Amino acid sequence: MRLDGGRGGWLSSAIMMFPHLFSPFTIKSTEMRNRIFSTGHDTYLPEGGLPSDALIAYQRARARGGAGLIVVQVVGVHETSRYTEALLMGTSDDCIKPFSRLVDAIHGEGAKVFIQLFHPGRELLGRPNGVVQPAFAPSHSPSERFKVIPREMPQSMIGEIVDGFAQAARRMAEAGADGVEIVASHGYLPAQFMNPWVNRRQDQYGGSPDNRLRFTREVISAIRAQAPGEFIVGMRMSGDEHDEDGLVEDDSVAIARALAPELDYLNVIAGTSATASGAAHIVPSMANSTAYVAPFAQKVKQATGKAVFVAGRINQPQIAEQVLASGSADMCGMTRAMIADPEMANKAKAGKVDDIRACIGCNQACIGHFQLGLPISCIQHPETGRELEYARKPPAAIRKRVIVIGGGPAGLKAAAVAAERGHEVHLHERERQTGGQTRLAQLLPRRAEFGGIATNLTAEAERHGARIHRRSEVTRDMLLAEKPDAVILATGSKPHTPPFEGEAAQMVHVADILAGRATTGQRVVVYDWMGDWAGSGIAEKLAAEGAHIRLAVNHHCASASIQAYIRFEQVARLHKLGVEVHPWLRLYGGDGRTVFFIHTPSRGAVVMEDVDTIVLNTPNLQEDGLAPVLEEFGIPHQIVGDALTPRTAEEAVYEGMRAALAV
């Protein structure tokens, strides 16, 4: 075995680091080149219910990046399965050719392809033609989260849907897919039939455990009758649905044991779409431990003896290797890891672990975009979902001397991309560390991983050859002396106090507390104008330290601006800590230990007494003081991120990339 850097050295090294992860895995006659797979996940990239060029480019990038298997996002099997307008549909033979283009693109990069078959039952989001569509489920069991009231499926419809699964599988096989995956996870239709609290039918599809499994068994049997013998049929299922009326792990193990003889593999996860507590596990945030579903996967494997796939915060190859080495599973879903870094698998195989852009579990631009009706992306890697535009960076026609001012996310991304294109790049950061406001954000409860964005972007910039000058404040004289060809101004923003009538006992900003510049009294009002991580996070932090917290939110609820699944978790923690949440409030003024608010819908007064400290989470003010200097001396420049106007890290990184491409 050579480890001398010769032709085989890197591969041997990777095999030593990840012997299980980079071993092939075979189901029937289909061999996956490694144990890394991308789980089926919504992207909002389909067009007209079919794979678009953008979706093909997106999935091709992950296959090219080294994934062993791509599980393509859900494909509707019946007209009543249209849960969003961005759903892929497999209800007509007209879909075969478009899907074959997608499958061929993935196969062309060396990965195998399974395609998810889907019916949401009562879990509907879409409003075709602007109206709420009728939902159908095993019985009249309203969905708490989406407030959907379904109609009980007649047996004739059950037969149509079973046949819909079968015909969709046939079409996917004709398109060249290696297999299909029945989506019985997250409280969707098969899981609704399995759940006795949802399925209250009195016929052969309800009642006993065997009757409640009848629908799924008929689906599997119908698919087998339509698909070739070597075609793979698997099922995705949740273990613990994390709800009082949901399935728990013992239920799910029994279901897996009963269905395993009819399936080729089981793909396990957690949660349900039906409730806030369950939905938080559909795309688990950084508040959850890594690989936390692996123990359930091991139970399923021991109970069934079948191939078992697992996902759930497996965001690094080292973690996946541990899961595989323990025997908990045969394949590891590393979806967000490859959203953040499409080349993750190739980098791990080459032994370049430090070059991997690790997912930080923020959910902001992956599932967060989907829930806003936007195509998928990543706050660290805005190229994701935009592969047709930005997958390859054009080399600079003329090498320029570029100065980037500010080492937050915007400046770091600008420096990385400009250097990658061949420019001479100097980034100046006035603090001793790069990262900007992310260095404070990571100090909030359960937000430590968010600091990874600064670590990842700093490494990316340095790897491409950008020179980072720390404790280096750019001045007017420096700009004149340096004579840059271009400047990217990424100096960020600073806390700003809104108008306030009267006086307060003490008023501080969230940043003051996180930076250690201020402490609070025991009775605290957090004024959260933003409704983001910082307001609810500082409320959680101070409450956990023993303070009495009233959270005055200038929004309809706490954490309103945060991605929904993370909001559910955050609101739960605030409730458990006894934080008093007061929505719809605008700060007006104060008189010593009394604080006055305006209730925004009614315009009425709200008074809070006995207040020691007001903590402000209010809009920042851009720091763009060098802009007039750049204008005065005619230095070509662009202003990006918070220096342009305060927003989030996602906009900062995206604008940093765009600015670097424009130089």
Disulfide bonds with the S-S distance in Angstrom:
none
